[in-house]
Amino acid sequence: MAPNKEIRKSLNMVRTQTMERAQGNAVPIEYRTLSIHVTETHRSGKNGFIAGDSKKSSWGFKGKSKEEDLSSEADFFSTVDFHKLSETEINLRFNSNETLGLAKADAERRLKANGPNTLTVRKPNYAKKIFGYLFGGFCSILWVGVITFIICWRPPLSNPPNITNLALAILVLFVIILQAGFSAFQDFSTARVMSSIIDMIPADCHVIRDGQLIKIPASSLVVGDRVHLSLGNKVPADLRLLQASSDTRFDRSVLTGESDAIEASTTATDENFLESKNVAFMGTHVVQGSCVGVVVLKGNDTLMGRINKLTTGRKPKTTIIQREITRFIRIIITMTVLLIVFITVVWLTWLHPDHPNFMSVAYLLVTLMGCVIAFIPEGVPVCVSLTLLMIARRMRENDILPKALSTVETLGCVNVICSDKTGTLTENKMHVTNVAFLDHESTPEEFSSKIEKGIGANTLPQPDDDHLLLSIRQLQLATELCNNAKFDSETKHLPLAERKVLGDATDSALLRFASSVSDTTALTTCFERILEIPFNSRNKWMMTVYQGTSGEPQVIKTLFGSNMMSAGNTSPNEKDDMLVFVKGAPDVLLPYCTSYWSVNNKSSPQPLTQEWSEELSRIQQAWSRRGQRVLMLCKGRYSPYLADRHLSVAGSSTSNAIQEELTRQGLQELCILGLVGIMDPPRPEIKETIKACRMAGARFFMVTGDYGLTAAAIAKQIGLFSSEREPHTYNHIMDPSYGRTKEAIASEMSSYEESLSEYEIGVPRFREGTSLVLTGTDLSKMSPGEWDLVCTYEEIVFARTSPEQKLRIVSEFQQRDGIVAVTGDGVNDAPALKAADVGVAVVSGSDVAIEAADLILLGGFDSIPAAIRLGRLAFQNLQKVIGYLLPAGSWSEVWPVLINTFLGAPLSLSSFLMVIICCFTDTFPCTALVMEQEEFNLLSLKPRNSKKEHLITLKIYGQSYFFVGTIMTFFCNMFFFLYLKEYTGLGFRDLVFTFGNIPEEKLKYGVSVDDFNNYYVNTGQCVCFVTLVIMQWGNILSVRNRRESILKADPFRKERRNLWLFLGILLSFLVAVLVTETPGIQNLMLTNSVPIKYWLLPVPCALFLLLADEIRKLIVRVFPRSIIGRIAW
């Protein structure tokens, strides 16, 4: 692994690093089995990928270290021996009867003792959650306010008791509960989403209880249950297979990443439990046949359950927006504490000694809490939750389901997207596009036309017929007979394109091809399958063995030779052979081939010379470059007579020995019948999707298990590779001069060193126009220095990769300042999904993948650009929300406290009114602000640099505090003192530096000091409050546009229409009326009615604020490099 942060080196130093090789990485990984997958996935926790963050054991074993636990889990399956036991031993061990199954009473007792068959889901610590809701964020310091107000309510600090302080304590407590409620609602919405989409195990399954086959919930399965599975069933637990039809196949792709089905066996085929084919694993699917198995492991003890623990045992990652909110809270709390400390020091050293009657201890404490309430914008957490909630709702409208609201914004920062190929970039609808003999290339349509004009359906070619017809018929039958797919009987009457095929994608494509050429139903029934070796990733080929039927023995002889056996031959001799079909990758089967079927020579087969081997490679390369998967069909011979002799000599007739003999004979002297090219068409929208992601500044990579050349061809078709030039390979990483001229190397070196000198922290380096193809073998050999080079490429295809390598890819890019999004659908993808900054799973994916992901795609992959756009919109709207809240909810509330403390003038805004502004009058318009649409195409921006471009910046503070906030502060305090001057005769000059000693001689006739302090000051505070409420109307119309003029982007026109703003303004006005005009609130919270004059005067001030900001925006647009333009937010 690369270190967490490496110093960027020059190109010469990087070249030196490319020669580094760790001994452990020296051997390339050619093939990975299921057991290796599991072991490496567990071990990766030691490197910090999965379980490294957990301080405790991921598995919960007490008295063991984390390393011991991981090692124990990794070695667990090597000690399991269920697959080696006979059926009788299985029944004895689990006390089960092969005909009666378990008794219902016994099953219920086991269920009660061992628990249900479910996977572990992270159980929330409710006590910890509630504590976090009530004491996290701003609530921590607000609790200090609650305690302080309660202390100041009663003697000795307040005598007589001050009921207003008690009311303030209750009000602040209400604010805390309100914020906690929104946090809880946010978590509740996440839990509700998860409960609606996660189905850990299939709902029902069929088991034998008391001798009867019954349907029960899969969660009620117990160890020892006999489960019946059929085509399409999802395996509900780890089963030891006791019975299986000859064609039973399991799709293990969710565990292994391999798309090819695995055949079932009733006997152990490997010493390792994970490799033996007589075991069916939980979460896999039956894609062919039917079987019966005994439950040997259930729930968390299964393979899927143990992989699931890798993600559920990991500490949840902190999202970027969570870090930004935490940073904002820390800044505000730090400023608040500093202000409190400063005022306390001033009170101790100056105010109390010089003006002992001005500020008592109770008054000081209330003032300090006023600072807390003033500086903290209590409405921010509520508005942040509302913003994310609204964006999440818009995402759901785009078929994107965010599991957590805090993940929404992270998408806007994504600069690397690692995507699967099959089913994501392609449609997963394979079909044959090209067919060829070594001396003749064609298409399925031409084949069909030749057969139709020549011999017709279900007809044998005659000796006088065109030799091409015999060649086509042989290849057609080979694709159909060396195949385990079949048409669904219920759809056989439909046209070919509408029929449903049961089987894997490759076999389905070959079956449709054979049926499209002509109907061969009458011919295929003349072939009887005897033996079979299914396709697997170790062999990379499939083999079937046929003999003719007793009723129609001539068909197989006419087509494939007179020495072909039929079912009526009970005593074969050494000259009698069975027909062998083999299909697989050309490069794999070519060493076993000695001849080829020639279309142009009736004396076929012809010897396979070097010239024709090169022709085969040419065809494979040409088709692969078009994005086709190339398969070769061959025929061979299998002699039962020779097989019996060899097995008798060897003294073994087990199924493994028979399979070894079949492999030995079947791969001898193969004859190449032909080649087929299979295409999985790219999704029609994927090209625009990749283009949109790149326009948004996100590099788009393909991570696939497919052949490198095929993956590169698909990459070119979908626009992932933008250049027609051949992509770089690992050779270019090892030696940057590989295949290049000295001039090109010098130019590259110069530009690269220049990019190093201009490197900006948090921004990945790009090398535009360069593409790269790497395989899993390459990744296993790469050093940290080589990863530095790889991470500079803009277009990369990672081919033949394992799940561990996918995890490493994510980690390497994250260490080099990448914000990585990963798509996946299998259990094997879960660690990478969890490690990514944004994990994206499709709704049809595995349960563990959905659990590990952050976003669920309900539709196509083309919704990703919309998700990125909405993520950026969330960040932009959050900045607007905070830019709206800070002027009135923070800055303008602090200055009344400062003026009161340092200038000795009356407090112009009470703590109660400060809370009302923050939590009510500002919140309603702010809620409307979260509905804002984007000002411009957000996908045209580069991804936000999360290390430098924070949610709250100095520019936003400057705009909110020193521009908008200062204007508001001036007008609200001006109207406070203007009201006092008008109604009491005392203005600002008369009240400044009085420190509570009101000049009675200057008061108007009939106004006493008590009236001044207890009525007029309270009314003046309401005037200040109303002024702030109304001026915020101008602020919200201004802040919704960062650059555009309101004349161009008003809230009425369709593009930026937001009529919710006016509803929010109306509600804030009604709250202001309620607070100032309700008698109960007036008596309790010391508010008074505001003269109508002071409801009207702030309106032109709000318009002035809007006009002033419009002038600022105009200067920014016209003179973007001016001082005002440089400091604009």
Secondary structure as UniProt FT lines:
FT   HELIX           11..17
FT   TURN            18..19
FT   HELIX           23..25
FT   HELIX           34..43
FT   HELIX           44..47
FT   TURN            52..53
FT   TURN            62..63
FT   HELIX           66..79
FT   HELIX           82..84
FT   HELIX           87..94
FT   TURN            98..100
FT   STRAND          101..102
FT   HELIX           104..114
FT   HELIX           126..135
FT   TURN            137..138
FT   HELIX           139..151
FT   TURN            152..153
FT   TURN            155..157
FT   HELIX           163..197
FT   STRAND          204..209
FT   TURN            210..211
FT   STRAND          212..217
FT   HELIX           218..220
FT   TURN            223..224
FT   STRAND          226..229
FT   TURN            231..232
FT   STRAND          238..244
FT   TURN            246..247
FT   STRAND          249..251
FT   HELIX           253..256
FT   STRAND          262..263
FT   TURN            273..275
FT   TURN            277..278
FT   STRAND          279..280
FT   TURN            282..283
FT   STRAND          285..288
FT   STRAND          291..297
FT   HELIX           299..301
FT   HELIX           303..312
FT   HELIX           320..346
FT   HELIX           347..351
FT   HELIX           352..354
FT   TURN            356..358
FT   HELIX           361..375
FT   HELIX           379..397
FT   TURN            398..399
FT   STRAND          400..402
FT   HELIX           405..407
FT   HELIX           409..413
FT   STRAND          416..419
FT   TURN            422..425
FT   STRAND          431..437
FT   TURN            438..439
FT   STRAND          440..442
FT   HELIX           444..454
FT   TURN            457..458
FT   TURN            463..464
FT   HELIX           467..481
FT   STRAND          486..487
FT   HELIX           489..491
FT   TURN            492..493
FT   HELIX           496..498
FT   STRAND          501..502
FT   HELIX           505..517
FT   HELIX           521..524
FT   TURN            525..526
FT   STRAND          527..533
FT   TURN            537..539
FT   STRAND          541..548
FT   HELIX           553..560
FT   TURN            562..563
FT   TURN            567..568
FT   TURN            574..575
FT   STRAND          577..584
FT   HELIX           586..589
FT   HELIX           590..592
FT   STRAND          593..596
FT   TURN            602..603
FT   STRAND          606..607
FT   HELIX           610..625
FT   TURN            626..627
FT   STRAND          628..638
FT   HELIX           640..650
FT   HELIX           655..666
FT   STRAND          670..679
FT   TURN            684..685
FT   HELIX           686..695
FT   TURN            696..697
FT   STRAND          699..703
FT   HELIX           708..717
FT   TURN            718..719
FT   HELIX           730..734
FT   TURN            736..739
FT   HELIX           742..757
FT   TURN            761..762
FT   STRAND          767..775
FT   HELIX           776..779
FT   TURN            780..781
FT   HELIX           784..790
FT   TURN            791..792
FT   STRAND          793..799
FT   HELIX           803..815
FT   TURN            816..817
FT   STRAND          820..824
FT   HELIX           827..829
FT   HELIX           830..835
FT   STRAND          838..842
FT   TURN            843..844
FT   HELIX           847..852
FT   STRAND          855..857
FT   HELIX           861..863
FT   HELIX           864..886
FT   HELIX           887..891
FT   HELIX           892..902
FT   HELIX           911..916
FT   HELIX           917..921
FT   HELIX           923..929
FT   TURN            930..931
FT   HELIX           938..940
FT   TURN            946..948
FT   HELIX           954..957
FT   HELIX           958..965
FT   HELIX           966..984
FT   HELIX           988..991
FT   TURN            992..993
FT   TURN            995..996
FT   HELIX           1000..1002
FT   TURN            1005..1006
FT   HELIX           1009..1011
FT   HELIX           1012..1016
FT   HELIX           1017..1039
FT   TURN            1046..1048
FT   HELIX           1054..1056
FT   HELIX           1060..1077
FT   HELIX           1079..1085
FT   HELIX           1093..1096
FT   HELIX           1098..1118
FT   TURN            1120..1121
FT   HELIX           1123..1127
//
